[in-house]
């Protein structure tokens, strides 16, 4: 048995035994917590340029009843390794609001080693960390919202014991390999234009539209988005230019990396067109005009010092003038070409 994993299991069992989830059988706890990943999964990871200790992230979809495990490839991007059927989740589509509402949470959560529980009464589990900064900014309450085994749920995402053992193993190996925390994205459904049209009359549509931004960032980049909270809303892949992010305060001046912003704007525009097309079909009419967002302005070039020419060379040679003219023409490349090239660069 790997001594490091054994010590991790024992430390978690003693330090984080949750109420109602204790066990006196330490050896059984260690056995459950240290089950190796199946060899077919290990071979699949190797074929995709992953190791057992590569960083991990997970996505949950309530309507589809699926939990996805993604791992980072040697290219830096993430790829889907395996999908698991959710045995049962509590409540209906929509966010968790208060303690006792029996709702499984939706949102973006970070799970560190301290939230892993090998000593669970529900075979194995990890706490999602609800309420997070966003939830707390809205006064939402609740505790011990988990992904666990035993196929029984009261506000959690329940899996079969066999499946949760693998899911737990993915998380355990990534954390043991140095990942400080892994991201779990919990959604009501796959946030496609078709599903957004389907659920457009829900009381949660505005909230889901906010979650969709994070969903889209991952779909576009295949990287877990950087998540911050300000003005009681999620913001994704933004950096504060002035000030800092405060969940309950107004958002600071912020910016997104230019190339990502170009690609994301195109992604949003394509979605807006598709949403209107599907909505019109649903309503039995022709699609109407769609207001598209303009592409962001390129950042100003950095001024380079110019060496003063001798007086007798005040007029640039013909070849210099031609070069400058050529550069100017290149700068007028169509927006379509710019977006397409940026999209290719972001997705590589």
FENBELUR-V11195 format. One record per pair of residues at least 24 apart in sequence whose C-alpha atoms are under 10 Angstrom apart, sorted by the first residue. I is the first residue (numbers start at 1). J is the second residue. D is the distance in Angstrom with one decimal. If there is no record, write none. Layout:
BEGIN
i=I j=J d=D
i=I j=J d=D
END
This chain:
BEGIN
i=1 j=30 d=9.6
i=1 j=31 d=9.2
i=1 j=34 d=8.3
i=1 j=35 d=9.8
i=2 j=34 d=8.3
i=4 j=176 d=8.3
i=5 j=30 d=8.3
i=5 j=33 d=8.3
i=5 j=34 d=6.5
i=5 j=35 d=9.9
i=5 j=172 d=8.4
i=5 j=173 d=8.7
i=5 j=176 d=7.7
i=6 j=30 d=6.1
i=6 j=31 d=8.6
i=6 j=33 d=8.4
i=6 j=34 d=7.2
i=8 j=33 d=9.2
i=8 j=34 d=9.4
i=8 j=113 d=9.0
i=8 j=118 d=9.6
i=8 j=172 d=9.1
i=8 j=176 d=8.4
i=9 j=33 d=6.3
i=9 j=34 d=7.6
i=9 j=116 d=9.2
i=9 j=117 d=8.5
i=9 j=118 d=6.5
i=9 j=119 d=8.5
i=9 j=172 d=9.5
i=10 j=118 d=8.6
i=10 j=119 d=9.2
i=11 j=114 d=9.8
i=11 j=118 d=9.8
i=12 j=113 d=8.2
i=12 j=114 d=7.2
i=12 j=115 d=8.8
i=12 j=116 d=7.2
i=12 j=117 d=6.5
i=12 j=118 d=6.9
i=12 j=119 d=7.8
i=13 j=116 d=9.3
i=13 j=117 d=6.9
i=13 j=118 d=6.2
i=13 j=119 d=5.4
i=13 j=120 d=8.8
i=14 j=117 d=10.0
i=14 j=118 d=10.0
i=14 j=119 d=8.7
i=15 j=114 d=8.6
i=15 j=117 d=9.6
i=16 j=114 d=7.2
i=16 j=115 d=7.9
i=16 j=116 d=8.2
i=16 j=117 d=6.7
i=16 j=118 d=9.0
i=16 j=119 d=8.2
i=16 j=120 d=9.8
i=17 j=116 d=9.9
i=17 j=117 d=7.1
i=17 j=118 d=8.4
i=17 j=119 d=6.1
i=17 j=120 d=7.5
i=17 j=121 d=9.9
i=18 j=117 d=7.8
i=18 j=119 d=7.9
i=18 j=120 d=7.3
i=18 j=121 d=9.1
i=18 j=144 d=8.4
i=19 j=120 d=9.2
i=19 j=121 d=9.5
i=19 j=144 d=9.4
i=20 j=119 d=9.9
i=20 j=120 d=8.1
i=20 j=121 d=7.0
i=20 j=122 d=9.9
i=21 j=117 d=8.8
i=21 j=118 d=9.3
i=21 j=119 d=6.2
i=21 j=120 d=4.5
i=21 j=121 d=4.4
i=21 j=122 d=7.5
i=21 j=123 d=9.2
i=21 j=124 d=9.7
i=21 j=125 d=9.9
i=22 j=117 d=9.9
i=22 j=118 d=9.5
i=22 j=119 d=5.8
i=22 j=120 d=6.4
i=22 j=121 d=6.7
i=23 j=118 d=9.8
i=23 j=119 d=6.2
i=23 j=120 d=7.7
i=23 j=121 d=7.6
i=24 j=119 d=9.1
i=25 j=119 d=9.2
i=26 j=118 d=9.9
i=26 j=119 d=8.4
i=28 j=118 d=9.8
i=28 j=119 d=9.2
i=29 j=117 d=9.7
i=29 j=118 d=6.1
i=29 j=119 d=5.9
i=29 j=120 d=8.7
i=29 j=123 d=8.8
i=29 j=124 d=8.8
i=30 j=118 d=7.6
i=30 j=119 d=8.8
i=31 j=118 d=9.5
i=32 j=118 d=7.3
i=32 j=119 d=9.0
i=32 j=123 d=7.7
i=32 j=124 d=7.4
i=32 j=161 d=9.8
i=32 j=165 d=7.3
i=32 j=168 d=9.6
i=32 j=169 d=9.6
i=33 j=116 d=9.8
i=33 j=117 d=8.7
i=33 j=118 d=5.4
i=33 j=119 d=8.4
i=33 j=123 d=9.1
i=33 j=124 d=7.1
i=33 j=125 d=9.6
i=33 j=165 d=7.5
i=33 j=166 d=9.8
i=33 j=168 d=7.6
i=33 j=169 d=7.4
i=33 j=172 d=8.3
i=34 j=118 d=9.1
i=34 j=165 d=8.8
i=34 j=166 d=10.0
i=34 j=168 d=9.1
i=34 j=169 d=7.1
i=34 j=172 d=8.3
i=34 j=173 d=9.3
i=35 j=165 d=7.1
i=35 j=166 d=7.9
i=35 j=168 d=9.1
i=35 j=169 d=6.9
i=36 j=165 d=8.9
i=36 j=166 d=8.0
i=36 j=169 d=6.7
i=36 j=170 d=9.2
i=36 j=173 d=9.2
i=37 j=165 d=8.5
i=37 j=166 d=6.0
i=37 j=167 d=9.0
i=37 j=168 d=9.5
i=37 j=169 d=6.3
i=37 j=170 d=7.5
i=37 j=173 d=9.2
i=38 j=166 d=7.9
i=38 j=169 d=9.8
i=41 j=81 d=7.6
i=41 j=82 d=8.1
i=41 j=166 d=9.4
i=42 j=81 d=9.6
i=44 j=81 d=7.4
i=44 j=82 d=9.4
i=45 j=71 d=8.2
i=45 j=72 d=9.5
i=45 j=73 d=8.4
i=45 j=79 d=9.4
i=45 j=80 d=9.5
i=45 j=81 d=6.8
i=45 j=82 d=9.8
i=46 j=73 d=9.2
i=46 j=74 d=10.0
i=47 j=73 d=9.7
i=48 j=72 d=9.1
i=48 j=73 d=6.4
i=48 j=74 d=8.1
i=48 j=75 d=9.7
i=48 j=78 d=9.7
i=48 j=79 d=7.9
i=48 j=80 d=9.6
i=48 j=81 d=8.7
i=49 j=73 d=5.0
i=49 j=74 d=5.1
i=49 j=75 d=7.8
i=49 j=76 d=9.7
i=49 j=79 d=9.7
i=50 j=74 d=6.2
i=50 j=75 d=9.4
i=50 j=76 d=9.9
i=50 j=78 d=9.4
i=50 j=79 d=9.3
i=50 j=81 d=9.6
i=51 j=173 d=9.4
i=51 j=174 d=9.1
i=51 j=177 d=9.7
i=52 j=169 d=9.1
i=52 j=170 d=7.3
i=52 j=171 d=9.6
i=52 j=172 d=9.4
i=52 j=173 d=6.0
i=52 j=174 d=6.8
i=52 j=176 d=9.7
i=52 j=177 d=8.2
i=53 j=170 d=8.2
i=53 j=171 d=8.9
i=53 j=172 d=8.6
i=53 j=173 d=5.0
i=53 j=174 d=4.4
i=53 j=175 d=7.4
i=53 j=176 d=7.0
i=53 j=177 d=4.7
i=53 j=178 d=7.7
i=53 j=179 d=8.3
i=54 j=78 d=9.8
i=54 j=170 d=9.1
i=54 j=171 d=9.8
i=54 j=173 d=8.0
i=54 j=174 d=5.6
i=54 j=175 d=9.0
i=54 j=176 d=9.9
i=54 j=177 d=7.1
i=54 j=178 d=8.8
i=54 j=179 d=8.1
i=55 j=170 d=9.0
i=55 j=171 d=8.5
i=55 j=173 d=8.7
i=55 j=174 d=5.2
i=55 j=175 d=7.8
i=55 j=177 d=8.0
i=55 j=178 d=8.2
i=55 j=179 d=5.9
i=55 j=180 d=9.2
i=55 j=181 d=8.9
i=55 j=182 d=7.4
i=55 j=183 d=9.8
i=56 j=80 d=9.8
i=56 j=81 d=9.7
i=56 j=170 d=7.1
i=56 j=171 d=6.7
i=56 j=172 d=9.7
i=56 j=173 d=9.1
i=56 j=174 d=6.2
i=56 j=175 d=8.7
i=56 j=179 d=8.2
i=56 j=181 d=8.9
i=56 j=182 d=6.1
i=56 j=183 d=7.7
i=56 j=184 d=9.4
i=56 j=224 d=9.5
i=57 j=110 d=9.3
i=57 j=111 d=9.6
i=57 j=170 d=9.2
i=57 j=171 d=8.3
i=57 j=174 d=9.5
i=57 j=181 d=9.1
i=57 j=182 d=5.4
i=57 j=183 d=5.0
i=57 j=184 d=6.0
i=57 j=185 d=8.2
i=57 j=223 d=9.3
i=57 j=224 d=7.4
i=58 j=83 d=9.6
i=58 j=109 d=9.9
i=58 j=167 d=9.2
i=58 j=170 d=9.9
i=58 j=171 d=9.4
i=58 j=182 d=7.9
i=58 j=183 d=6.4
i=58 j=184 d=4.8
i=58 j=185 d=6.3
i=58 j=186 d=8.4
i=58 j=224 d=9.4
i=59 j=83 d=9.3
i=59 j=108 d=9.4
i=59 j=183 d=8.4
i=59 j=184 d=5.7
i=59 j=185 d=4.7
i=59 j=186 d=5.8
i=59 j=187 d=7.6
i=59 j=190 d=9.8
i=59 j=215 d=9.5
i=60 j=84 d=9.5
i=60 j=85 d=9.9
i=60 j=86 d=8.7
i=60 j=106 d=8.7
i=60 j=107 d=9.7
i=60 j=157 d=8.9
i=60 j=184 d=7.5
i=60 j=185 d=6.1
i=60 j=186 d=4.6
i=60 j=187 d=5.9
i=60 j=188 d=8.1
i=60 j=189 d=8.3
i=60 j=190 d=9.1
i=61 j=85 d=9.9
i=61 j=86 d=8.9
i=61 j=93 d=9.6
i=61 j=106 d=9.2
i=61 j=185 d=8.7
i=61 j=186 d=6.3
i=61 j=187 d=5.0
i=61 j=188 d=5.6
i=61 j=189 d=4.9
i=61 j=190 d=6.4
i=61 j=191 d=9.3
i=62 j=86 d=8.3
i=62 j=88 d=9.4
i=62 j=89 d=7.6
i=62 j=90 d=9.7
i=62 j=91 d=9.9
i=62 j=92 d=8.2
i=62 j=93 d=6.7
i=62 j=94 d=9.4
i=62 j=104 d=9.0
i=62 j=105 d=10.0
i=62 j=106 d=9.0
i=62 j=157 d=9.0
i=62 j=186 d=7.9
i=62 j=187 d=6.5
i=62 j=188 d=4.9
i=62 j=189 d=5.7
i=62 j=190 d=8.7
i=63 j=92 d=8.9
i=63 j=93 d=7.4
i=63 j=187 d=8.6
i=63 j=188 d=6.0
i=63 j=189 d=5.0
i=63 j=190 d=8.0
i=64 j=187 d=10.0
i=64 j=188 d=8.6
i=64 j=189 d=6.4
i=64 j=190 d=7.7
i=65 j=89 d=8.2
i=65 j=157 d=9.5
i=65 j=188 d=9.5
i=65 j=189 d=8.7
i=66 j=157 d=10.0
i=66 j=159 d=9.9
i=66 j=189 d=9.4
i=66 j=190 d=10.0
i=67 j=147 d=9.7
i=67 j=157 d=9.1
i=67 j=159 d=9.2
i=67 j=167 d=9.1
i=67 j=184 d=9.7
i=67 j=185 d=9.7
i=67 j=186 d=8.9
i=68 j=167 d=9.2
i=68 j=184 d=9.6
i=68 j=185 d=9.7
i=69 j=166 d=9.8
i=69 j=167 d=7.4
i=69 j=170 d=7.9
i=69 j=171 d=9.3
i=69 j=184 d=9.4
i=70 j=170 d=9.3
i=70 j=222 d=9.5
i=70 j=223 d=9.9
i=70 j=224 d=9.8
i=71 j=170 d=8.8
i=71 j=174 d=9.0
i=71 j=223 d=9.8
i=72 j=222 d=9.2
i=72 j=223 d=8.4
i=72 j=224 d=9.9
i=75 j=348 d=8.9
i=76 j=222 d=9.1
i=76 j=223 d=8.1
i=76 j=348 d=10.0
i=77 j=221 d=7.6
i=77 j=222 d=5.6
i=77 j=223 d=5.8
i=77 j=224 d=9.1
i=77 j=347 d=8.9
i=77 j=348 d=8.5
i=78 j=218 d=9.3
i=78 j=221 d=8.8
i=78 j=222 d=5.4
i=78 j=223 d=6.0
i=78 j=224 d=8.2
i=79 j=222 d=7.2
i=79 j=223 d=9.1
i=80 j=222 d=9.7
i=82 j=166 d=9.8
i=82 j=167 d=9.3
i=83 j=163 d=9.7
i=83 j=167 d=9.6
i=84 j=159 d=8.2
i=84 j=160 d=9.4
i=84 j=163 d=6.8
i=84 j=164 d=8.9
i=84 j=166 d=9.5
i=84 j=167 d=8.5
i=85 j=158 d=9.5
i=85 j=159 d=7.3
i=85 j=160 d=8.6
i=85 j=163 d=8.3
i=86 j=147 d=9.5
i=86 j=149 d=9.9
i=86 j=151 d=8.4
i=86 j=157 d=6.8
i=86 j=158 d=6.2
i=86 j=159 d=5.3
i=86 j=160 d=7.9
i=86 j=163 d=9.0
i=86 j=164 d=9.7
i=87 j=149 d=8.7
i=87 j=150 d=8.9
i=87 j=151 d=5.4
i=87 j=152 d=7.8
i=87 j=153 d=9.0
i=87 j=157 d=7.8
i=87 j=158 d=5.6
i=87 j=159 d=4.7
i=87 j=160 d=6.2
i=87 j=161 d=9.9
i=87 j=163 d=9.5
i=88 j=149 d=9.8
i=88 j=150 d=9.7
i=88 j=151 d=6.1
i=88 j=152 d=6.5
i=88 j=153 d=6.3
i=88 j=154 d=9.4
i=88 j=155 d=9.9
i=88 j=156 d=8.3
i=88 j=157 d=6.3
i=88 j=158 d=5.1
i=88 j=159 d=6.8
i=88 j=160 d=9.1
i=89 j=147 d=9.4
i=89 j=151 d=8.8
i=89 j=152 d=8.0
i=89 j=153 d=5.7
i=89 j=154 d=7.6
i=89 j=155 d=6.9
i=89 j=156 d=5.8
i=89 j=157 d=4.6
i=89 j=158 d=5.9
i=89 j=159 d=8.8
i=90 j=152 d=8.8
i=90 j=153 d=5.6
i=90 j=154 d=5.4
i=90 j=155 d=4.7
i=90 j=156 d=6.0
i=90 j=157 d=7.1
i=90 j=158 d=8.6
i=91 j=153 d=9.3
i=91 j=154 d=8.2
i=91 j=155 d=6.9
i=91 j=156 d=9.1
i=92 j=188 d=8.6
i=93 j=187 d=8.5
i=93 j=188 d=5.3
i=93 j=189 d=8.2
i=93 j=202 d=9.8
i=93 j=204 d=8.8
i=94 j=187 d=8.7
i=94 j=188 d=6.5
i=94 j=202 d=9.2
i=94 j=203 d=8.8
i=94 j=204 d=6.4
i=94 j=205 d=9.2
i=94 j=207 d=8.8
i=94 j=208 d=8.4
i=95 j=135 d=9.4
i=95 j=140 d=9.7
i=95 j=186 d=9.6
i=95 j=187 d=9.1
i=95 j=188 d=8.4
i=95 j=204 d=8.1
i=95 j=207 d=8.6
i=95 j=208 d=9.2
i=96 j=130 d=9.1
i=96 j=131 d=9.0
i=96 j=135 d=8.7
i=96 j=140 d=7.5
i=96 j=141 d=8.2
i=96 j=142 d=8.0
i=96 j=145 d=9.8
i=96 j=155 d=8.4
i=97 j=131 d=9.4
i=97 j=135 d=8.1
i=97 j=138 d=8.8
i=97 j=139 d=8.2
i=97 j=140 d=5.0
i=97 j=141 d=6.4
i=97 j=142 d=7.9
i=98 j=131 d=9.7
i=98 j=135 d=9.8
i=98 j=139 d=8.4
i=98 j=140 d=5.4
i=98 j=141 d=4.5
i=98 j=142 d=5.7
i=98 j=143 d=9.4
i=99 j=140 d=8.0
i=99 j=141 d=5.1
i=99 j=142 d=4.1
i=99 j=143 d=7.2
i=99 j=155 d=9.3
i=100 j=141 d=8.9
i=100 j=142 d=7.3
i=100 j=143 d=9.4
i=100 j=154 d=8.9
i=100 j=155 d=8.2
i=101 j=141 d=9.7
i=101 j=142 d=8.8
i=101 j=154 d=9.2
i=101 j=155 d=7.8
i=102 j=142 d=9.4
i=102 j=145 d=9.8
i=102 j=153 d=8.8
i=102 j=154 d=5.6
i=102 j=155 d=4.4
i=102 j=156 d=8.2
i=103 j=142 d=9.6
i=103 j=145 d=9.3
i=103 j=153 d=9.8
i=103 j=154 d=7.7
i=103 j=155 d=4.8
i=103 j=156 d=7.6
i=103 j=157 d=9.9
i=104 j=130 d=9.8
i=104 j=145 d=7.2
i=104 j=146 d=8.6
i=104 j=147 d=9.8
i=104 j=153 d=8.9
i=104 j=154 d=8.0
i=104 j=155 d=4.5
i=104 j=156 d=5.2
i=104 j=157 d=6.8
i=104 j=186 d=9.1
i=104 j=188 d=9.9
i=105 j=129 d=10.0
i=105 j=130 d=7.4
i=105 j=131 d=8.7
i=105 j=135 d=9.7
i=105 j=142 d=9.5
i=105 j=145 d=7.6
i=105 j=146 d=9.3
i=105 j=155 d=7.6
i=105 j=156 d=7.8
i=105 j=157 d=9.0
i=105 j=185 d=9.9
i=105 j=186 d=7.1
i=105 j=187 d=8.6
i=105 j=188 d=9.3
i=106 j=130 d=9.4
i=106 j=135 d=9.9
i=106 j=184 d=9.7
i=106 j=185 d=7.5
i=106 j=186 d=4.7
i=106 j=187 d=5.4
i=106 j=188 d=6.9
i=106 j=207 d=9.8
i=106 j=208 d=9.1
i=106 j=211 d=8.6
i=107 j=131 d=9.8
i=107 j=132 d=8.9
i=107 j=134 d=8.7
i=107 j=135 d=8.8
i=107 j=184 d=8.2
i=107 j=185 d=5.9
i=107 j=186 d=5.2
i=107 j=187 d=6.6
i=107 j=188 d=9.3
i=107 j=207 d=9.6
i=107 j=208 d=9.2
i=107 j=210 d=9.6
i=107 j=211 d=6.7
i=107 j=212 d=10.0
i=107 j=214 d=9.3
i=107 j=234 d=9.0
i=108 j=132 d=8.2
i=108 j=133 d=9.9
i=108 j=134 d=9.0
i=108 j=183 d=7.0
i=108 j=184 d=5.9
i=108 j=185 d=4.7
i=108 j=186 d=6.4
i=108 j=187 d=8.9
i=108 j=211 d=8.3
i=108 j=214 d=8.5
i=108 j=215 d=9.9
i=108 j=225 d=9.7
i=108 j=227 d=7.7
i=108 j=228 d=9.8
i=108 j=234 d=8.8
i=109 j=133 d=9.4
i=109 j=134 d=9.9
i=109 j=181 d=9.6
i=109 j=182 d=8.3
i=109 j=183 d=5.7
i=109 j=184 d=5.1
i=109 j=185 d=6.4
i=109 j=186 d=8.1
i=109 j=227 d=9.3
i=110 j=180 d=9.5
i=110 j=181 d=5.9
i=110 j=182 d=5.5
i=110 j=183 d=4.6
i=110 j=184 d=6.2
i=110 j=185 d=8.8
i=110 j=227 d=9.9
i=111 j=171 d=8.9
i=111 j=175 d=9.6
i=111 j=180 d=8.5
i=111 j=181 d=5.1
i=111 j=182 d=5.3
i=111 j=183 d=6.4
i=111 j=184 d=7.4
i=112 j=171 d=9.1
i=112 j=172 d=9.8
i=112 j=175 d=7.5
i=112 j=179 d=8.5
i=112 j=180 d=6.0
i=112 j=181 d=4.1
i=112 j=182 d=6.6
i=112 j=183 d=9.1
i=113 j=171 d=8.8
i=113 j=172 d=8.0
i=113 j=174 d=10.0
i=113 j=175 d=6.6
i=113 j=176 d=8.6
i=113 j=179 d=9.3
i=113 j=180 d=7.5
i=113 j=181 d=7.0
i=113 j=182 d=9.3
i=114 j=181 d=9.5
i=115 j=144 d=9.6
i=115 j=146 d=9.2
i=115 j=181 d=9.5
i=116 j=146 d=9.6
i=116 j=147 d=9.9
i=116 j=168 d=8.3
i=116 j=171 d=8.6
i=116 j=172 d=8.1
i=116 j=175 d=9.9
i=117 j=146 d=9.7
i=117 j=148 d=9.2
i=117 j=168 d=9.3
i=118 j=165 d=9.9
i=118 j=168 d=8.8
i=120 j=148 d=8.2
i=120 j=149 d=8.8
i=121 j=148 d=9.2
i=121 j=149 d=8.7
i=121 j=150 d=8.4
i=122 j=147 d=9.5
i=122 j=148 d=5.9
i=122 j=149 d=5.0
i=122 j=150 d=5.1
i=122 j=151 d=8.2
i=122 j=152 d=8.1
i=122 j=153 d=9.6
i=122 j=158 d=8.7
i=122 j=159 d=9.5
i=122 j=160 d=9.6
i=122 j=161 d=8.1
i=122 j=164 d=9.7
i=123 j=148 d=7.0
i=123 j=149 d=5.3
i=123 j=150 d=6.3
i=123 j=151 d=9.8
i=123 j=159 d=9.9
i=123 j=160 d=9.1
i=123 j=161 d=6.3
i=123 j=162 d=9.4
i=123 j=164 d=8.1
i=123 j=165 d=8.2
i=124 j=148 d=5.7
i=124 j=149 d=5.9
i=124 j=150 d=8.7
i=124 j=159 d=9.8
i=124 j=161 d=7.6
i=124 j=162 d=9.9
i=124 j=164 d=6.7
i=124 j=165 d=6.7
i=124 j=167 d=9.5
i=124 j=168 d=7.1
i=124 j=169 d=9.9
i=125 j=149 d=6.7
i=125 j=150 d=9.9
i=125 j=157 d=9.8
i=125 j=158 d=9.2
i=125 j=159 d=9.6
i=125 j=161 d=9.9
i=125 j=164 d=7.5
i=125 j=165 d=8.8
i=125 j=167 d=9.3
i=125 j=168 d=7.1
i=126 j=164 d=9.7
i=126 j=167 d=9.8
i=126 j=168 d=7.6
i=126 j=171 d=9.1
i=127 j=156 d=9.2
i=128 j=156 d=9.1
i=128 j=157 d=9.8
i=128 j=183 d=9.2
i=128 j=184 d=7.5
i=128 j=185 d=9.8
i=128 j=186 d=9.7
i=129 j=184 d=9.8
i=132 j=229 d=9.7
i=133 j=228 d=8.7
i=133 j=229 d=6.9
i=133 j=230 d=9.3
i=133 j=232 d=8.8
i=133 j=233 d=9.6
i=133 j=234 d=9.4
i=133 j=246 d=9.1
i=133 j=247 d=6.4
i=133 j=248 d=9.1
i=134 j=228 d=8.6
i=134 j=229 d=6.0
i=134 j=230 d=8.1
i=134 j=231 d=9.3
i=134 j=232 d=6.1
i=134 j=233 d=6.5
i=134 j=234 d=6.9
i=134 j=246 d=9.9
i=134 j=247 d=6.3
i=134 j=248 d=8.5
i=135 j=229 d=9.8
i=135 j=232 d=8.4
i=135 j=233 d=9.3
i=135 j=247 d=9.3
i=136 j=232 d=9.0
i=136 j=247 d=8.5
i=136 j=248 d=9.0
i=137 j=229 d=8.9
i=137 j=230 d=9.0
i=137 j=231 d=8.6
i=137 j=232 d=5.8
i=137 j=233 d=8.7
i=137 j=246 d=9.4
i=137 j=247 d=5.9
i=137 j=248 d=5.6
i=137 j=249 d=9.4
i=138 j=232 d=6.8
i=138 j=233 d=9.3
i=138 j=247 d=9.2
i=138 j=248 d=8.3
i=182 j=224 d=9.1
i=183 j=224 d=7.1
i=183 j=225 d=9.0
i=183 j=226 d=9.8
i=183 j=227 d=9.7
i=184 j=224 d=9.2
i=185 j=211 d=9.1
i=185 j=214 d=8.7
i=185 j=215 d=8.1
i=185 j=224 d=9.1
i=186 j=211 d=9.0
i=186 j=215 d=9.7
i=187 j=211 d=7.5
i=187 j=212 d=8.6
i=187 j=215 d=8.6
i=190 j=215 d=8.6
i=191 j=215 d=7.1
i=191 j=216 d=8.2
i=192 j=216 d=9.2
i=192 j=271 d=8.4
i=192 j=274 d=9.5
i=192 j=275 d=8.9
i=193 j=270 d=9.9
i=193 j=271 d=6.5
i=193 j=272 d=8.2
i=193 j=273 d=9.3
i=193 j=274 d=6.4
i=193 j=275 d=5.1
i=193 j=276 d=8.9
i=193 j=277 d=9.4
i=193 j=278 d=7.6
i=193 j=279 d=9.1
i=194 j=271 d=10.0
i=194 j=274 d=8.3
i=194 j=275 d=7.1
i=194 j=277 d=9.7
i=194 j=278 d=6.6
i=194 j=279 d=8.5
i=195 j=275 d=9.5
i=195 j=278 d=9.9
i=196 j=275 d=7.8
i=196 j=278 d=9.8
i=196 j=279 d=9.5
i=197 j=274 d=9.9
i=197 j=275 d=6.7
i=197 j=276 d=8.7
i=197 j=277 d=10.0
i=197 j=278 d=7.1
i=197 j=279 d=6.1
i=197 j=280 d=9.9
i=197 j=282 d=8.4
i=198 j=278 d=9.4
i=198 j=279 d=8.7
i=198 j=282 d=9.0
i=200 j=279 d=9.5
i=207 j=233 d=8.9
i=207 j=234 d=9.8
i=210 j=234 d=7.0
i=210 j=235 d=8.4
i=210 j=236 d=9.9
i=211 j=235 d=9.3
i=211 j=236 d=9.7
i=213 j=264 d=9.4
i=213 j=268 d=8.9
i=216 j=264 d=8.1
i=216 j=267 d=8.0
i=216 j=268 d=8.4
i=216 j=271 d=9.8
i=217 j=260 d=9.1
i=217 j=263 d=9.7
i=217 j=264 d=7.3
i=217 j=267 d=9.2
i=219 j=267 d=9.7
i=219 j=347 d=9.5
i=220 j=260 d=9.1
i=220 j=263 d=8.0
i=220 j=264 d=7.3
i=220 j=267 d=7.7
i=220 j=343 d=8.4
i=220 j=346 d=7.6
i=220 j=347 d=6.7
i=221 j=260 d=8.5
i=221 j=263 d=9.4
i=221 j=264 d=9.3
i=221 j=343 d=9.3
i=221 j=345 d=9.8
i=221 j=346 d=6.2
i=221 j=347 d=5.7
i=221 j=348 d=8.5
i=222 j=346 d=9.3
i=222 j=347 d=7.7
i=222 j=348 d=9.6
i=223 j=347 d=10.0
i=237 j=261 d=9.3
i=257 j=299 d=10.0
i=258 j=296 d=7.5
i=258 j=297 d=8.5
i=258 j=298 d=7.1
i=258 j=299 d=7.4
i=258 j=342 d=9.6
i=259 j=296 d=9.3
i=259 j=298 d=8.9
i=259 j=338 d=9.5
i=259 j=339 d=8.7
i=259 j=341 d=9.6
i=259 j=342 d=6.0
i=259 j=343 d=8.2
i=259 j=345 d=8.4
i=259 j=346 d=7.5
i=260 j=339 d=10.0
i=260 j=342 d=7.7
i=260 j=343 d=8.2
i=260 j=345 d=9.3
i=260 j=346 d=6.8
i=260 j=347 d=10.0
i=261 j=295 d=8.2
i=261 j=296 d=7.0
i=261 j=297 d=9.9
i=261 j=339 d=9.9
i=261 j=342 d=9.5
i=262 j=294 d=9.3
i=262 j=295 d=6.0
i=262 j=296 d=6.2
i=262 j=297 d=8.9
i=262 j=298 d=9.1
i=262 j=335 d=9.8
i=262 j=338 d=8.4
i=262 j=339 d=6.2
i=262 j=340 d=9.4
i=262 j=342 d=7.0
i=262 j=343 d=7.9
i=262 j=346 d=9.8
i=263 j=295 d=9.0
i=263 j=296 d=9.9
i=263 j=338 d=9.3
i=263 j=339 d=6.1
i=263 j=340 d=8.0
i=263 j=341 d=9.0
i=263 j=342 d=6.0
i=263 j=343 d=5.1
i=263 j=344 d=8.8
i=263 j=345 d=9.1
i=263 j=346 d=7.3
i=263 j=347 d=9.3
i=264 j=295 d=9.5
i=264 j=339 d=9.5
i=264 j=342 d=9.8
i=264 j=343 d=8.4
i=264 j=346 d=9.6
i=265 j=292 d=8.9
i=265 j=293 d=6.8
i=265 j=294 d=7.7
i=265 j=295 d=6.4
i=265 j=296 d=8.0
i=265 j=339 d=8.9
i=266 j=292 d=8.9
i=266 j=293 d=8.2
i=266 j=294 d=8.9
i=266 j=295 d=7.6
i=266 j=336 d=9.3
i=266 j=339 d=6.9
i=266 j=340 d=8.8
i=266 j=342 d=9.8
i=266 j=343 d=8.4
i=267 j=339 d=9.7
i=267 j=343 d=8.9
i=268 j=292 d=8.4
i=268 j=293 d=8.1
i=269 j=293 d=6.6
i=269 j=294 d=9.1
i=269 j=295 d=9.9
i=294 j=335 d=9.8
i=295 j=335 d=7.7
i=295 j=336 d=9.7
i=295 j=338 d=9.6
i=295 j=339 d=8.4
END
